Amino acid sequence: MGDPHNPARIGEVWNPIRWAVLANEIEEVKEYGALSGGWAWHYMSPPHTEEKHLHDHRDIDIHVFPERFAEMVVVLDKRGYHRQTTRFDDPSGEFIRFEKHIYPCPQCGGHGEYYDSSYDPEGQEQFEYLCTAEAEEHWFHNPEPVKVIFDLFVHAVPTIKVNGYTVVEPNEMLTYYGVKHSSEQCVAVQAARKIQKDGGEIVGNPLLVGDYAL
């Protein structure tokens, strides 16, 4: 969640359907780099409620291993992602953004592909999607799309393994705020700075999630 935070929105949680879509996409590419930003804080934290002020889940930041970058681009292309230009682009190609809209199936949580449109008995147009996530194909209509954004930083960084995920080493990641990441006011970032100052262990520290621990 970007700066500044709105105090009136404290307590809001991330949409669970949207959250699950992004988490699923991470599973498909996690071997190609180290997570950074909000998703890295998520996997470094104890179990918690997905409250928006804890850490930012709007997009997925990955520091791609340079030797695996070409492979990751092929995977993203096959999954329907497209490169997007941004104001952060530079000639070095170190920063690259890929985007895709995904249509989650409300019946089973799978993803559907646009197939056709029709009209209901009242004459309202229905956009039909075909889901093949289960053994039997089924249809669903007018889903709310989830925009998935991968922000890729192509360079080697210090990393650690946490709960099956590679993440940027937390002390290193704290140096990225104000440079690569803007969510300085997230609870996890502020807590990590305090833990760092006190000489404590950041990974798994309950301060990262505060009152939102499960």
PLY file of the C-alpha trace (Angstrom):
ply
format ascii 1.0
element vertex 214
property float x
property float y
property float z
element edge 213
property int vertex1
property int vertex2
end_header
0.00 0.00 0.00
1.59 3.23 -1.13
2.45 6.24 0.96
0.88 8.03 2.66
-1.49 5.69 4.48
-5.04 6.79 5.18
-5.76 6.28 8.92
-9.47 5.92 8.15
-8.72 2.72 6.22
-6.86 0.91 8.99
-8.37 -2.54 9.39
-9.15 -3.08 5.69
-7.97 -6.45 4.39
-6.83 -7.45 0.92
-9.51 -9.01 -1.26
-8.98 -12.76 -0.71
-9.78 -13.70 -4.32
-7.34 -11.14 -5.69
-4.74 -12.14 -3.10
-5.06 -15.82 -4.07
-4.64 -15.04 -7.78
-1.39 -13.17 -7.15
-0.10 -15.87 -4.80
-0.80 -18.50 -7.47
1.12 -16.52 -10.08
4.10 -16.28 -7.73
4.14 -20.07 -7.47
4.65 -20.30 -11.23
7.78 -18.13 -11.31
9.32 -18.29 -7.84
12.34 -20.31 -8.99
13.56 -17.49 -11.24
14.35 -14.84 -8.65
13.98 -13.39 -5.16
10.78 -11.77 -3.96
11.05 -8.24 -2.65
8.66 -5.69 -1.17
5.31 -6.65 0.29
5.31 -10.28 -0.80
8.76 -10.83 0.69
7.58 -9.36 4.02
4.53 -11.62 3.82
6.58 -14.81 3.59
9.03 -13.62 6.25
6.22 -12.90 8.72
4.41 -15.19 11.17
0.87 -16.22 10.13
-1.34 -13.14 10.00
-4.52 -11.50 8.75
-3.94 -9.89 5.35
-4.51 -6.33 6.56
-3.62 -3.74 3.93
-1.38 -1.62 6.14
0.87 -4.57 7.02
2.50 -4.82 3.60
1.83 -3.99 -0.02
0.24 -6.64 -2.24
-0.69 -4.40 -5.18
2.04 -5.85 -7.37
4.78 -8.49 -7.28
8.39 -7.32 -7.06
11.02 -9.87 -8.07
14.79 -9.46 -8.35
15.36 -11.89 -11.19
18.52 -13.96 -11.28
20.25 -12.59 -14.42
21.07 -16.08 -15.68
17.37 -17.07 -15.42
15.85 -13.91 -16.89
15.37 -15.28 -20.42
13.61 -18.35 -19.02
11.29 -16.23 -16.91
10.31 -14.07 -19.88
9.39 -17.21 -21.84
7.21 -18.42 -18.95
5.47 -15.05 -18.62
4.88 -14.91 -22.37
3.33 -18.39 -22.38
1.08 -17.35 -19.49
-0.23 -14.38 -21.46
1.74 -11.52 -19.91
2.74 -8.45 -21.90
5.54 -6.00 -21.29
4.41 -2.51 -20.25
6.32 0.74 -20.50
6.56 2.84 -17.34
8.16 6.10 -16.26
10.76 4.02 -14.40
12.15 2.36 -17.53
15.80 3.04 -18.32
18.22 2.06 -21.10
19.98 -0.50 -18.89
16.90 -2.72 -18.92
17.34 -3.41 -15.21
13.65 -2.65 -14.51
10.92 -4.29 -16.60
7.16 -4.53 -15.96
4.85 -7.29 -17.20
1.07 -7.25 -16.81
-1.90 -9.53 -17.36
-5.61 -9.54 -16.49
-6.82 -12.79 -14.94
-10.48 -13.76 -14.57
-10.94 -15.89 -11.43
-13.76 -18.43 -11.42
-16.17 -17.84 -8.50
-17.19 -21.52 -8.50
-13.84 -23.22 -7.98
-11.16 -20.56 -7.73
-9.66 -21.52 -11.08
-9.03 -19.15 -13.97
-11.22 -18.81 -17.02
-10.60 -17.69 -20.56
-12.96 -15.39 -22.45
-15.06 -17.40 -24.83
-18.15 -15.58 -26.05
-20.95 -13.24 -25.10
-24.69 -13.74 -24.97
-27.79 -12.07 -23.57
-29.77 -13.03 -20.48
-33.61 -13.11 -20.49
-33.70 -9.40 -19.59
-31.55 -8.45 -22.53
-28.37 -7.75 -20.57
-25.17 -8.80 -22.25
-23.31 -11.60 -20.47
-19.60 -12.12 -21.05
-18.99 -15.85 -20.80
-15.80 -17.50 -19.60
-14.85 -21.17 -19.78
-13.09 -22.65 -16.76
-11.15 -25.89 -17.11
-9.56 -25.94 -13.65
-11.66 -28.92 -12.54
-12.19 -32.28 -14.22
-15.42 -31.03 -15.75
-15.51 -27.78 -17.75
-17.94 -25.13 -16.57
-19.00 -21.62 -17.44
-19.12 -18.41 -15.46
-20.20 -14.89 -16.34
-18.93 -11.31 -15.96
-16.07 -11.95 -13.52
-14.19 -9.10 -11.86
-10.74 -9.12 -13.48
-7.59 -9.19 -11.38
-4.72 -7.16 -12.78
-1.43 -8.89 -12.04
1.72 -6.77 -12.24
5.23 -8.21 -12.14
7.92 -5.60 -11.54
11.22 -7.25 -12.44
14.61 -5.97 -11.30
17.29 -7.85 -13.22
20.42 -8.12 -11.08
22.00 -10.27 -8.40
21.11 -9.48 -4.78
21.76 -11.06 -1.36
18.99 -13.60 -0.69
17.67 -15.99 1.95
15.23 -18.90 1.83
12.03 -18.60 3.88
9.17 -21.11 3.89
10.10 -22.40 0.44
10.52 -18.95 -1.14
13.65 -17.02 -2.03
13.45 -13.44 -0.77
15.85 -10.52 -0.70
17.85 -10.50 2.54
15.79 -8.19 4.81
18.57 -5.78 5.82
19.40 -5.37 2.15
15.75 -4.89 1.23
15.35 -2.08 3.75
17.85 -0.06 1.69
15.48 -0.22 -1.31
12.76 1.92 0.26
12.71 5.34 -1.31
14.66 3.89 -4.27
12.93 0.78 -5.66
9.97 0.56 -3.26
7.65 3.33 -2.10
5.72 1.63 0.72
7.91 2.98 3.50
4.97 3.38 5.90
3.85 -0.26 5.82
3.74 -1.83 9.29
6.22 -4.55 8.36
8.80 -2.07 7.03
8.58 0.16 10.10
8.76 -2.87 12.41
11.75 -4.27 10.52
13.61 -0.99 10.92
13.04 -1.08 14.68
14.12 -4.73 14.90
17.22 -3.92 12.84
18.08 -0.99 15.13
17.68 -3.17 18.22
19.86 -5.91 16.72
17.09 -8.52 16.63
16.18 -11.22 14.12
13.79 -9.85 11.49
12.59 -13.09 9.90
9.63 -14.55 11.78
9.54 -11.70 14.29
5.99 -11.16 15.64
6.53 -7.38 15.47
6.25 -7.65 11.68
2.51 -8.31 12.01
1.70 -6.62 15.31
-1.93 -7.07 16.32
-2.72 -9.02 13.15
-1.06 -12.28 14.16
-3.22 -15.38 13.89
0 1
1 2
2 3
3 4
4 5
5 6
6 7
7 8
8 9
9 10
10 11
11 12
12 13
13 14
14 15
15 16
16 17
17 18
18 19
19 20
20 21
21 22
22 23
23 24
24 25
25 26
26 27
27 28
28 29
29 30
30 31
31 32
32 33
33 34
34 35
35 36
36 37
37 38
38 39
39 40
40 41
41 42
42 43
43 44
44 45
45 46
46 47
47 48
48 49
49 50
50 51
51 52
52 53
53 54
54 55
55 56
56 57
57 58
58 59
59 60
60 61
61 62
62 63
63 64
64 65
65 66
66 67
67 68
68 69
69 70
70 71
71 72
72 73
73 74
74 75
75 76
76 77
77 78
78 79
79 80
80 81
81 82
82 83
83 84
84 85
85 86
86 87
87 88
88 89
89 90
90 91
91 92
92 93
93 94
94 95
95 96
96 97
97 98
98 99
99 100
100 101
101 102
102 103
103 104
104 105
105 106
106 107
107 108
108 109
109 110
110 111
111 112
112 113
113 114
114 115
115 116
116 117
117 118
118 119
119 120
120 121
121 122
122 123
123 124
124 125
125 126
126 127
127 128
128 129
129 130
130 131
131 132
132 133
133 134
134 135
135 136
136 137
137 138
138 139
139 140
140 141
141 142
142 143
143 144
144 145
145 146
146 147
147 148
148 149
149 150
150 151
151 152
152 153
153 154
154 155
155 156
156 157
157 158
158 159
159 160
160 161
161 162
162 163
163 164
164 165
165 166
166 167
167 168
168 169
169 170
170 171
171 172
172 173
173 174
174 175
175 176
176 177
177 178
178 179
179 180
180 181
181 182
182 183
183 184
184 185
185 186
186 187
187 188
188 189
189 190
190 191
191 192
192 193
193 194
194 195
195 196
196 197
197 198
198 199
199 200
200 201
201 202
202 203
203 204
204 205
205 206
206 207
207 208
208 209
209 210
210 211
211 212
212 213
